[in-house]
Amino acid sequence: MDIQELFSRDPLNLTKTDISTIIEEMRKSRHNFNLGNMKAGSTKPKTEKQKQLEEVSKGLDIDL
């Protein structure tokens, strides 16, 4: 089941399986958050400028 669909439901109507799925997804994104990835859990699409920067940085041998 999609995590966005679970978040859109009434929390009082969620089953234990639904809650477990939400917890599992949040734990996956926590690792990225702890690494300093500011995009962890974000659903916003990348801007054109961000896409260009990503393309340029792929050609370079550095981490941004």
C-alpha positions as CSV (number, residue, x, y, z in Angstrom):
1,M,0.0,0.0,0.0
2,D,1.2,3.5,-0.7
3,I,2.4,5.5,2.3
4,Q,0.6,8.7,1.0
5,E,-2.7,6.8,0.9
6,L,-2.2,5.7,4.5
7,F,-1.5,9.3,5.7
8,S,-4.6,10.5,3.9
9,R,-6.8,8.1,5.9
10,D,-8.4,8.8,9.3
11,P,-5.8,7.7,11.8
12,L,-8.5,6.1,14.0
13,N,-9.5,3.7,11.2
14,L,-6.0,2.4,10.5
15,T,-5.2,-1.2,11.3
16,K,-2.1,-2.5,13.1
17,T,-0.7,-3.6,9.7
18,D,-1.2,-0.1,8.4
19,I,0.6,1.5,11.3
20,S,3.4,-1.0,11.0
21,T,3.8,-0.1,7.4
22,I,4.0,3.6,8.3
23,I,6.6,2.9,11.0
24,E,8.7,0.8,8.6
25,E,8.7,3.6,6.0
26,M,9.6,6.3,8.5
27,R,12.5,4.2,9.8
28,K,13.8,3.9,6.3
29,S,13.8,7.6,5.8
30,R,15.3,8.3,9.2
31,H,18.6,6.8,8.1
32,N,18.8,9.4,5.3
33,F,17.8,12.2,7.7
34,N,20.6,11.3,10.1
35,L,23.1,11.4,7.2
36,G,22.1,15.0,6.6
37,N,20.0,14.4,3.5
38,M,17.6,17.4,3.7
39,K,15.4,15.7,1.1
40,A,14.6,12.7,3.2
41,G,10.9,12.1,3.1
42,S,10.2,15.1,0.9
43,T,7.7,14.6,-1.8
44,K,8.4,17.9,-3.6
45,P,9.8,17.5,-7.2
46,K,13.2,18.8,-7.9
47,T,13.4,22.3,-9.5
48,E,15.1,22.8,-12.8
49,K,18.1,24.3,-11.1
50,Q,18.5,21.3,-8.8
51,K,18.3,18.9,-11.8
52,Q,21.0,20.8,-13.6
53,L,23.2,20.8,-10.5
54,E,22.7,17.1,-10.1
55,E,23.7,16.4,-13.8
56,V,26.8,18.5,-13.5
57,S,27.8,16.9,-10.2
58,K,27.5,13.4,-11.7
59,G,30.3,14.3,-14.1
60,L,32.6,15.5,-11.3
61,D,34.2,13.2,-8.8
62,I,33.0,15.0,-5.7
63,D,30.2,14.6,-3.2
64,L,27.8,17.5,-2.6
